[in-house]
Amino acid sequence: MLNVASSASLKTYVSEWENGRRPITERYAVILRPLLGVTDAELSGESARSVPQQADGYEDLLSRIDSARSLSDSMVRTFMDQTELLRTMDRQMGASGLVDQMNGHLTTMEDALTFAVLPGTRRPIATALAGAATLAAWQALDAGSVERAWRHYELAKRAAQDADAPQYLAHAMGEQAYVLGDAGRPEMAVELIRDAQRTHAERQSPRLRAWLSAAEAELCAAAGLHDDARQALDRAAATLPEGAHARDSDMLSIFLNGDHLARWRGNVLALLGDSSAMDDLYASLQTTDPTFVRAKAGLHSDLTQAHLARGEFDEARSNLQQARLLANRTGSVRHRRRVELLTGQM
């Protein structure tokens, strides 16, 4: 049996606990914890105010739910516009200076999604989050933050599933395969990219299917699957819609037209040691959008590799120098790593 103060004294104690003038000793904490349904931390930090806080907690929760429910289409468009701005900054200046902005952007959307209850509210937010998280993951991979990249891809996949947007899921899986390839698991990377192609293939746009096939070709080349790489390139060319338009209306993160695919083809052929890569690569160098700075770094690395395969060392050194300059300009750890590997082959 516990020995406690008299009723009169307890009234004084409660008043002092509420006003923070008296600490709650363990003798009374044993009684108050089960009575108020609070933890030690809540009891010591908030004193007897824990009871009204339960009501306030519900009010705050409902307020957040109502706020999420009232998110308009224009707010979701604002999320996507912010993602697009970060994407533009990334391809011109690199990802290293965007980490804080990108993390803040993701946190805002995750918070909105957490309190969005009904599917009609959740799906637009989840779709926006899936696209942003995939971009954040690619930026993290480019900056050399491999674990952060992996976690962002997992976030993108969960958001895509929440949004019932299998095209975003397939794209996130396709890019995530590059993490496995860079980590020295090329066979597993090929398995993942092929699984991405089977993910609700009937709901994938032609441009996305072409992108996935081109990615498969690159990953197969890295895995030494030469015939598979060439077949995947052929599928990409056959699937890609005609015309100069590059953006996918359903997947704004996809940039792919004939010129982009020619650059990608040159990259794959260079990995395969095929001397015919040279024509595609030099043609792409003339047509690549100048804002795609990081892509140009990759082009010069591909040209370096192609010239090395032909024993043309002067041309290889010239392109390697350009690749190094552009990789340093964007702060791309991924491209700098490739430049160092090529330097060791000179």
C-alpha positions as CSV (number, residue, x, y, z in Angstrom):
1,M,0.0,0.0,0.0
2,L,1.4,3.4,-1.0
3,N,1.8,6.1,1.5
4,V,0.5,9.4,0.0
5,A,-0.2,12.9,1.3
6,S,-3.6,14.0,2.6
7,S,-6.3,15.2,0.3
8,A,-5.6,18.8,1.2
9,S,-1.9,18.4,0.5
10,L,-2.6,16.5,-2.8
11,K,-4.7,19.5,-4.1
12,T,-1.7,21.7,-3.4
13,Y,0.6,19.2,-5.1
14,V,-1.5,19.0,-8.2
15,S,-1.6,22.8,-8.5
16,E,2.2,22.9,-8.1
17,W,2.7,20.1,-10.7
18,E,0.5,21.9,-13.2
19,N,2.5,25.1,-12.8
20,G,5.9,23.4,-12.8
21,R,6.7,24.5,-9.3
22,R,7.1,21.0,-7.9
23,P,8.7,17.9,-9.6
24,I,6.8,14.7,-9.7
25,T,8.6,12.1,-7.5
26,E,8.7,8.4,-8.4
27,R,6.2,7.7,-5.6
28,Y,3.5,9.7,-7.4
29,A,4.7,8.9,-10.9
30,V,3.8,5.3,-10.2
31,I,0.2,6.3,-9.6
32,L,-0.1,9.0,-12.4
33,R,1.4,7.0,-15.3
34,P,-1.3,4.4,-15.5
35,L,-4.0,6.9,-14.4
36,L,-3.2,9.4,-17.2
37,G,-1.9,6.8,-19.8
38,V,1.4,8.6,-20.4
39,T,5.1,7.7,-20.6
40,D,7.8,8.7,-18.2
41,A,9.0,11.3,-20.7
42,E,5.6,12.8,-21.2
43,L,4.9,12.8,-17.5
44,S,8.2,14.5,-16.6
45,G,8.2,16.9,-19.5
46,E,4.6,18.0,-19.5
47,S,3.5,17.3,-15.9
48,A,-0.2,17.0,-15.2
49,R,-1.0,18.9,-18.5
50,S,-0.8,15.5,-20.2
51,V,-4.6,15.0,-19.9
52,P,-5.7,18.1,-21.8
53,Q,-2.9,17.4,-24.3
54,Q,-4.7,14.2,-25.3
55,A,-7.5,16.3,-26.6
56,D,-5.2,18.8,-28.2
57,G,-3.4,15.9,-29.9
58,Y,-6.6,14.9,-31.6
59,E,-7.4,18.4,-32.6
60,D,-3.9,18.8,-34.1
61,L,-4.2,15.5,-36.0
62,L,-7.6,16.4,-37.4
63,S,-6.3,19.8,-38.3
64,R,-3.4,18.2,-40.3
65,I,-5.8,15.8,-42.0
66,D,-8.2,18.6,-43.0
67,S,-5.2,20.6,-44.3
68,A,-4.1,17.7,-46.4
69,R,-7.6,17.1,-47.6
70,S,-7.9,20.7,-48.7
71,L,-4.7,20.5,-50.8
72,S,-5.7,21.8,-54.2
73,D,-4.6,20.7,-57.6
74,S,-2.6,23.9,-57.8
75,M,-0.6,22.9,-54.7
76,V,0.3,19.6,-56.2
77,R,1.3,21.4,-59.4
78,T,3.5,23.6,-57.2
79,F,5.2,20.4,-55.8
80,M,5.8,19.2,-59.4
81,D,7.1,22.7,-60.5
82,Q,9.5,22.7,-57.6
83,T,10.8,19.2,-58.7
84,E,11.2,20.5,-62.3
85,L,13.2,23.5,-61.1
86,L,15.5,21.2,-59.1
87,R,15.8,18.9,-62.1
88,T,16.9,21.8,-64.3
89,M,19.4,23.0,-61.7
90,D,20.7,19.5,-61.3
91,R,21.5,18.8,-65.0
92,Q,23.2,22.2,-65.4
93,M,25.1,22.6,-62.1
94,G,25.1,19.1,-60.6
95,A,23.5,17.6,-57.5
96,S,26.1,18.5,-54.8
97,G,24.6,21.9,-54.0
98,L,21.0,20.8,-54.0
99,V,21.0,18.2,-51.1
100,D,19.3,20.5,-48.5
101,Q,16.7,21.8,-50.9
102,M,15.9,18.4,-52.2
103,N,15.6,16.9,-48.7
104,G,13.3,19.8,-47.6
105,H,11.2,19.3,-50.7
106,L,10.8,15.6,-50.0
107,T,10.0,16.2,-46.3
108,T,7.2,18.6,-47.2
109,M,5.6,16.1,-49.6
110,E,6.0,13.2,-47.2
111,D,4.4,15.2,-44.4
112,A,1.4,16.0,-46.7
113,L,1.1,12.4,-47.7
114,T,1.2,11.2,-44.1
115,F,-2.0,13.1,-43.3
116,A,-3.8,12.5,-46.6
117,V,-6.4,9.9,-45.8
118,L,-8.6,9.2,-48.8
119,P,-7.3,7.8,-52.1
120,G,-8.5,10.9,-54.0
121,T,-6.3,13.1,-51.9
122,R,-3.3,10.7,-51.5
123,R,-2.8,9.7,-55.2
124,P,-1.8,13.1,-56.6
125,I,0.5,13.8,-53.7
126,A,2.0,10.3,-53.9
127,T,2.6,10.7,-57.6
128,A,4.4,13.9,-57.1
129,L,6.5,12.3,-54.3
130,A,7.4,9.3,-56.5
131,G,8.8,11.6,-59.2
132,A,10.7,13.8,-56.7
133,A,12.1,10.9,-54.8
134,T,13.4,9.2,-57.9
135,L,15.2,12.5,-58.9
136,A,16.6,12.8,-55.4
137,A,17.9,9.2,-55.6
138,W,19.7,9.8,-58.9
139,Q,21.2,13.0,-57.5
140,A,22.4,11.1,-54.4
141,L,23.9,8.4,-56.6
142,D,25.7,11.0,-58.7
143,A,27.0,12.6,-55.6
144,G,28.4,9.3,-54.3
145,S,25.8,8.9,-51.5
146,V,24.9,5.3,-52.3
147,E,22.8,4.4,-49.2
148,R,20.8,7.7,-49.4
149,A,20.2,6.9,-53.1
150,W,18.9,3.5,-52.3
151,R,16.6,4.7,-49.5
152,H,15.2,7.4,-51.9
153,Y,14.5,4.8,-54.5
154,E,12.6,2.7,-51.9
155,L,10.6,5.8,-51.0
156,A,9.8,6.4,-54.7
157,K,8.7,2.8,-55.1
158,R,6.4,3.0,-52.0
159,A,4.9,6.3,-53.2
160,A,4.4,4.9,-56.7
161,Q,2.5,1.9,-55.3
162,D,0.4,4.3,-53.1
163,A,-0.4,6.4,-56.1
164,D,-1.3,3.3,-58.2
165,A,1.2,4.6,-60.7
166,P,3.1,1.6,-62.1
167,Q,5.0,3.7,-64.6
168,Y,6.7,5.6,-61.8
169,L,7.4,2.3,-60.0
170,A,9.0,0.8,-63.2
171,H,11.1,3.9,-63.7
172,A,12.3,3.9,-60.0
173,M,13.2,0.2,-60.3
174,G,15.1,0.9,-63.6
175,E,17.2,3.6,-62.1
176,Q,17.7,1.6,-58.9
177,A,19.3,-1.1,-61.1
178,Y,22.2,1.3,-61.7
179,V,23.0,1.3,-58.0
180,L,23.4,-2.5,-58.2
181,G,25.6,-2.1,-61.3
182,D,27.8,0.5,-59.8
183,A,28.1,-1.7,-56.6
184,G,29.5,-4.6,-58.7
185,R,26.4,-6.6,-59.1
186,P,25.7,-6.3,-62.8
187,E,23.8,-9.6,-63.1
188,M,21.4,-8.5,-60.4
189,A,21.1,-5.1,-62.0
190,V,20.0,-6.8,-65.3
191,E,17.4,-8.9,-63.3
192,L,16.0,-5.8,-61.7
193,I,15.7,-3.8,-65.0
194,R,14.0,-6.7,-66.6
195,D,11.6,-7.0,-63.7
196,A,10.9,-3.3,-64.1
197,Q,9.9,-3.9,-67.7
198,R,7.4,-6.6,-66.6
199,T,5.8,-4.3,-64.0
200,H,2.4,-3.6,-65.5
201,A,3.9,-3.4,-69.0
202,E,0.5,-2.7,-70.4
203,R,0.4,0.6,-68.5
204,Q,3.8,1.8,-69.6
205,S,4.1,4.5,-72.3
206,P,6.1,3.7,-75.4
207,R,8.7,6.3,-74.4
208,L,9.1,4.7,-71.0
209,R,9.4,1.2,-72.5
210,A,12.1,2.5,-74.9
211,W,13.9,4.1,-71.9
212,L,13.8,0.8,-70.0
213,S,15.1,-1.1,-73.0
214,A,18.0,1.3,-73.5
215,A,18.8,1.0,-69.8
216,E,18.8,-2.7,-70.1
217,A,21.2,-2.5,-73.0
218,E,23.7,-0.4,-70.9
219,L,23.4,-2.8,-67.9
220,C,23.8,-5.9,-70.1
221,A,26.9,-4.4,-71.7
222,A,28.4,-3.8,-68.3
223,A,27.5,-7.4,-67.4
224,G,29.3,-8.7,-70.5
225,L,26.0,-9.8,-72.2
226,H,26.9,-8.5,-75.6
227,D,24.1,-10.1,-77.6
228,D,21.5,-9.2,-75.1
229,A,22.7,-5.6,-75.1
230,R,22.4,-5.3,-78.9
231,Q,18.9,-6.8,-78.8
232,A,17.8,-4.4,-76.1
233,L,19.1,-1.5,-78.2
234,D,17.0,-2.7,-81.2
235,R,13.9,-2.9,-79.0
236,A,14.5,0.6,-77.7
237,A,14.8,2.0,-81.3
238,A,11.6,0.1,-82.4
239,T,9.6,1.3,-79.4
240,L,10.6,5.0,-79.3
241,P,8.0,7.3,-80.7
242,E,9.1,9.3,-83.8
243,G,9.8,13.0,-83.7
244,A,12.1,15.4,-81.9
245,H,9.9,15.7,-78.8
246,A,11.7,14.2,-75.8
247,R,9.5,14.6,-72.7
248,D,7.1,11.9,-71.8
249,S,3.7,13.5,-71.0
250,D,3.1,10.8,-68.3
251,M,6.6,10.7,-67.0
252,L,8.3,14.2,-66.9
253,S,11.5,12.6,-65.7
254,I,11.9,10.8,-69.0
255,F,13.9,12.6,-71.7
256,L,14.3,10.4,-74.7
257,N,14.1,11.1,-78.5
258,G,16.2,9.9,-81.4
259,D,19.2,12.1,-80.6
260,H,19.2,11.0,-76.9
261,L,18.9,7.4,-78.0
262,A,21.8,7.8,-80.4
263,R,24.0,9.0,-77.5
264,W,22.8,6.1,-75.4
265,R,23.6,3.7,-78.3
266,G,27.1,5.1,-78.6
267,N,27.6,4.6,-74.9
268,V,26.5,1.0,-75.1
269,L,28.6,0.3,-78.1
270,A,31.6,1.9,-76.5
271,L,31.2,-0.4,-73.5
272,L,31.1,-3.3,-75.9
273,G,34.3,-2.1,-77.5
274,D,32.5,-1.6,-80.9
275,S,34.4,0.9,-83.1
276,S,31.1,2.0,-84.7
277,A,30.3,3.8,-81.5
278,M,32.3,6.7,-82.7
279,D,29.8,7.9,-85.3
280,D,26.9,8.0,-82.8
281,L,28.9,9.7,-80.1
282,Y,30.3,12.5,-82.3
283,A,26.9,13.1,-83.8
284,S,25.4,13.3,-80.3
285,L,28.1,15.7,-79.2
286,Q,26.8,18.2,-81.8
287,T,23.2,17.8,-81.0
288,T,23.1,17.4,-77.2
289,D,21.3,20.2,-75.4
290,P,24.0,22.4,-73.8
291,T,22.1,22.5,-70.5
292,F,22.7,18.7,-70.2
293,V,26.2,19.4,-68.7
294,R,26.5,16.1,-66.9
295,A,25.4,14.2,-70.0
296,K,28.2,15.8,-72.0
297,A,30.6,14.6,-69.4
298,G,29.4,11.1,-70.0
299,L,29.7,11.6,-73.8
300,H,33.3,12.6,-73.5
301,S,34.0,9.6,-71.3
302,D,32.4,7.4,-73.9
303,L,34.5,8.9,-76.6
304,T,37.6,8.4,-74.5
305,Q,36.7,4.7,-74.2
306,A,36.0,4.4,-77.9
307,H,39.3,6.0,-78.9
308,L,41.2,3.8,-76.5
309,A,39.6,0.8,-78.1
310,R,41.0,1.9,-81.4
311,G,44.4,2.8,-80.0
312,E,43.9,6.6,-80.7
313,F,45.5,7.9,-77.5
314,D,45.8,11.6,-78.4
315,E,42.1,11.8,-79.1
316,A,41.4,9.8,-76.0
317,R,43.4,12.2,-73.9
318,S,41.6,15.2,-75.3
319,N,38.2,13.8,-74.6
320,L,39.2,12.6,-71.2
321,Q,40.3,16.2,-70.3
322,Q,36.9,17.5,-71.3
323,A,35.2,14.8,-69.3
324,R,37.2,15.6,-66.2
325,L,36.4,19.4,-66.5
326,L,32.7,18.8,-66.9
327,A,32.6,16.2,-64.1
328,N,34.4,18.7,-61.8
329,R,32.0,21.4,-62.9
330,T,29.0,19.4,-61.8
331,G,30.6,17.8,-58.8
332,S,29.6,14.4,-60.1
333,V,31.4,11.8,-58.0
334,R,30.0,9.1,-60.3
335,H,31.5,10.6,-63.5
336,R,34.8,11.5,-61.7
337,R,35.1,7.8,-60.7
338,R,34.7,6.8,-64.3
339,V,37.3,9.4,-65.4
340,E,39.8,8.0,-62.9
341,L,39.1,4.5,-64.2
342,L,39.8,5.7,-67.8
343,T,42.9,7.5,-66.7
344,G,44.3,4.2,-65.4
345,Q,43.8,2.8,-68.9
346,M,45.8,5.5,-70.7
